[in-house]
Amino acid sequence: MEVDRADGRTPNQRRPVVCTRGILHRAHGSASWAQGDTKVIAAVYGPKSGTRKNENPEKACIEVIWKPKTGQSGKPEREYEMVMKKTLQSICLLNVHPNTTTSIIIQVVNDDGALLPCAINAACAALVDAGTPLKHLAVAVCCCMSENGQILLDPSKIEEQKVKAFVYLVFPNSIASVLPEGSLRPGGEVTELGILTSVTHGVMAVDDYFSCLKLGRPAAAELSDFLRNSLKLKAGSDPSKAG
């Protein structure tokens, strides 16, 4: 039995995406990412000399600062910052600029579901806009499990509040870059798809989690193609769109 979604989408259909780079003139790099009515702006400052306390001075430090739409930052925002820091550190070449700090500021414009994946996608676009050395890009998606067990892609805020559980999944745009040596078949096909970050909220069975992975992978591949194409556009040009 399929769930009737308020916006008329099918279970495996994501919302339209709009990405625009170079929107902030004082930042070293910036980007906005809108997915449906969820919109996030990411700004990159740095690299700046010196690292924060308890950071390795032989590598670059990544700092994430999350700014909610209204009010003060709380526990959810601290969790978002931690997840984003670990994710972005995994795709950045930290040995290129040792003993420096790059700050990524995330400003929430509107939250209508799948907020963290939108912020990760915005941050990746902003890092490219800043010319930050990267191993590869990352693309993030959100999948959830409805009360009747149906897996839904890219939930809205209302859907997130009603579902039993949801999971944030972050994939590399180049799967081979995160797989161990020998994971490729002779023809170059990967034996398994890599994943950078996975964060689950709520109680979800293992089979349901793998169902989310199965739904999220092709969606991430679509977003990866869209992100690569949008990054080819010059900053300040018309925003690229994906239906």
C-alpha positions as CSV (number, residue, x, y, z in Angstrom):
1,M,0.0,0.0,0.0
2,E,1.5,3.3,-1.1
3,V,1.3,6.5,0.9
4,D,-0.5,9.5,-0.6
5,R,1.9,12.3,-0.3
6,A,0.5,15.8,0.3
7,D,2.4,17.3,-2.7
8,G,1.5,14.5,-5.0
9,R,4.9,12.9,-5.4
10,T,5.6,9.2,-5.7
11,P,7.5,7.5,-2.9
12,N,10.8,7.6,-4.8
13,Q,10.4,11.2,-6.2
14,R,12.5,14.0,-4.8
15,R,11.6,17.7,-4.8
16,P,12.9,20.1,-7.4
17,V,16.4,21.4,-6.7
18,V,18.0,24.8,-7.3
19,C,21.7,25.5,-6.7
20,T,23.4,28.9,-7.1
21,R,27.0,29.7,-6.5
22,G,28.9,33.0,-5.8
23,I,26.0,34.7,-4.0
24,L,28.1,36.3,-1.2
25,H,30.8,38.7,-2.3
26,R,32.8,38.9,1.0
27,A,33.0,35.1,1.4
28,H,35.8,33.1,-0.3
29,G,33.1,30.8,-1.6
30,S,29.3,30.6,-1.2
31,A,26.3,28.7,-2.5
32,S,22.6,28.4,-1.9
33,W,20.7,25.1,-2.1
34,A,17.0,24.9,-2.3
35,Q,15.1,21.6,-2.4
36,G,11.4,22.2,-2.5
37,D,10.7,24.8,0.2
38,T,13.9,23.9,2.2
39,K,16.6,26.5,1.5
40,V,20.1,26.8,2.9
41,I,23.0,29.2,2.3
42,A,26.6,28.1,2.8
43,A,29.6,30.5,3.1
44,V,33.3,29.5,3.2
45,Y,36.0,31.6,4.8
46,G,39.6,30.6,4.7
47,P,41.9,28.9,4.9
48,K,43.1,31.1,7.7
49,S,46.4,30.7,9.6
50,G,46.3,28.6,12.7
51,T,44.1,25.7,14.0
52,R,41.7,25.5,16.9
53,K,42.7,23.9,20.2
54,N,42.9,20.1,20.2
55,E,43.2,20.0,16.3
56,N,46.2,18.5,14.5
57,P,48.5,21.4,13.4
58,E,49.9,19.2,10.6
59,K,46.6,19.2,8.9
60,A,44.0,21.7,7.9
61,C,41.1,22.2,10.3
62,I,37.4,22.3,9.2
63,E,35.1,24.4,11.3
64,V,31.3,24.3,10.8
65,I,29.0,27.0,12.3
66,W,25.3,26.4,12.1
67,K,22.9,29.4,12.2
68,P,19.2,28.6,12.6
69,K,16.6,30.6,10.9
70,T,15.5,32.1,14.2
71,G,16.6,31.8,17.9
72,Q,19.7,30.4,19.4
73,S,21.6,27.3,18.4
74,G,20.8,24.2,20.6
75,K,21.5,20.5,20.7
76,P,20.2,19.7,17.2
77,E,22.4,22.4,15.7
78,R,25.5,21.1,17.6
79,E,24.7,17.6,16.2
80,Y,24.4,19.0,12.7
81,E,27.7,20.8,13.1
82,M,29.5,17.6,14.2
83,V,28.0,15.5,11.4
84,M,28.9,18.1,8.8
85,K,32.5,18.6,10.1
86,K,33.2,14.9,9.9
87,T,31.6,14.6,6.5
88,L,33.5,17.6,5.0
89,Q,36.8,16.5,6.6
90,S,36.4,13.2,4.8
91,I,36.3,14.9,1.3
92,C,38.8,17.7,1.8
93,L,42.5,17.3,1.2
94,L,43.7,18.3,4.7
95,N,47.4,18.0,3.9
96,V,47.4,20.8,1.3
97,H,47.2,23.7,3.8
98,P,48.4,22.4,7.2
99,N,48.0,24.5,10.3
100,T,45.1,26.5,8.8
101,T,41.3,26.7,9.5
102,T,38.5,26.8,7.0
103,S,35.2,28.0,8.3
104,I,31.9,26.9,6.8
105,I,28.9,29.0,7.9
106,I,25.5,27.4,7.3
107,Q,22.5,29.8,7.4
108,V,19.1,28.2,7.4
109,V,16.7,30.2,5.3
110,N,13.7,27.8,5.5
111,D,13.3,24.3,6.8
112,D,10.7,22.1,5.1
113,G,12.4,18.8,5.6
114,A,15.7,17.1,4.7
115,L,17.5,20.1,6.2
116,L,20.9,18.5,6.9
117,P,21.3,16.9,3.5
118,C,20.5,20.3,1.9
119,A,23.1,21.9,4.1
120,I,25.8,19.3,3.1
121,N,25.0,19.8,-0.6
122,A,25.2,23.6,-0.2
123,A,28.5,23.3,1.7
124,C,30.0,21.1,-1.1
125,A,29.0,23.6,-3.7
126,A,30.5,26.5,-1.6
127,L,33.8,24.6,-1.1
128,V,34.1,24.2,-4.8
129,D,33.3,27.9,-5.3
130,A,36.1,28.8,-2.8
131,G,38.6,26.6,-4.7
132,T,39.1,24.3,-1.6
133,P,41.1,21.2,-2.6
134,L,38.8,18.2,-2.5
135,K,39.3,14.5,-2.9
136,H,35.8,14.3,-4.5
137,L,32.3,15.8,-4.0
138,A,29.6,14.5,-1.7
139,V,25.9,14.3,-2.2
140,A,23.3,13.9,0.6
141,V,19.8,12.5,0.6
142,C,17.1,11.7,3.2
143,C,14.9,8.7,3.3
144,C,12.1,7.9,5.8
145,M,9.8,5.1,6.7
146,S,6.1,5.8,7.0
147,E,3.9,4.4,9.7
148,N,2.7,1.6,7.3
149,G,6.3,0.7,6.4
150,Q,6.5,2.5,3.1
151,I,10.0,4.0,2.3
152,L,9.8,7.6,1.1
153,L,12.5,9.7,-0.5
154,D,13.2,13.4,0.4
155,P,10.4,13.9,3.0
156,S,8.9,17.3,3.7
157,K,8.8,18.6,7.3
158,I,5.3,17.3,7.9
159,E,6.3,13.9,6.6
160,E,9.3,13.9,8.9
161,Q,7.1,14.6,11.9
162,K,4.8,11.7,11.1
163,V,7.2,8.9,10.1
164,K,8.5,6.2,12.3
165,A,12.2,6.8,11.4
166,F,14.3,8.6,8.8
167,V,17.9,8.4,7.8
168,Y,20.4,10.9,6.3
169,L,22.7,9.3,3.7
170,V,25.8,10.9,2.2
171,F,27.5,9.3,-0.8
172,P,30.6,10.3,-2.7
173,N,30.1,11.4,-6.3
174,S,33.0,9.0,-7.2
175,I,32.3,5.7,-5.6
176,A,35.7,4.3,-6.4
177,S,37.4,7.0,-4.4
178,V,36.2,5.6,-1.1
179,L,36.4,1.8,-1.8
180,P,39.4,-0.2,-0.8
181,E,41.8,-1.4,-3.4
182,G,40.5,-4.5,-5.1
183,S,36.9,-3.6,-4.8
184,L,36.5,-3.0,-8.6
185,R,35.6,-5.8,-10.9
186,P,37.7,-6.3,-14.1
187,G,35.3,-4.1,-16.1
188,G,35.6,-1.3,-13.6
189,E,32.2,-2.0,-12.0
190,V,32.2,-1.6,-8.2
191,T,31.2,-4.6,-6.2
192,E,29.5,-2.4,-3.6
193,L,28.6,1.2,-3.3
194,G,30.5,3.3,-0.8
195,I,28.9,5.6,1.7
196,L,30.5,8.5,3.6
197,T,27.9,9.3,6.4
198,S,24.8,7.7,7.7
199,V,22.7,9.2,10.5
200,T,19.5,7.5,11.6
201,H,16.7,9.0,13.8
202,G,14.0,6.7,15.2
203,V,13.9,2.9,15.3
204,M,14.5,1.2,12.0
205,A,15.0,-2.5,11.2
206,V,18.1,-3.5,9.3
207,D,16.0,-4.6,6.2
208,D,14.3,-1.2,6.2
209,Y,17.7,0.6,6.4
210,F,18.9,-1.3,3.4
211,S,15.7,-0.4,1.6
212,C,16.5,3.2,2.3
213,L,20.0,2.7,0.8
214,K,18.5,1.1,-2.2
215,L,16.2,4.1,-2.7
216,G,18.8,6.7,-1.9
217,R,21.6,5.5,-4.2
218,P,19.9,6.3,-7.5
219,A,18.6,9.6,-6.1
220,A,22.2,10.5,-5.0
221,A,23.4,9.6,-8.5
222,E,20.9,12.0,-10.0
223,L,22.0,14.7,-7.6
224,S,25.6,14.0,-8.3
225,D,25.1,14.6,-12.0
226,F,23.1,17.8,-11.2
227,L,25.8,19.1,-8.9
228,R,28.6,18.5,-11.3
229,N,26.7,20.2,-14.1
230,S,25.7,23.2,-11.9
231,L,29.3,23.6,-10.8
232,K,30.4,24.2,-14.4
233,L,28.4,27.4,-14.5
234,K,30.2,30.7,-13.7
235,A,29.3,32.3,-10.4
236,G,26.6,34.9,-10.8
237,S,25.0,33.2,-13.8
238,D,21.4,32.1,-13.8
239,P,20.8,29.3,-11.2
240,S,20.7,25.8,-12.5
241,K,17.6,23.8,-11.8
242,A,16.7,20.2,-11.5
243,G,13.1,19.0,-11.5
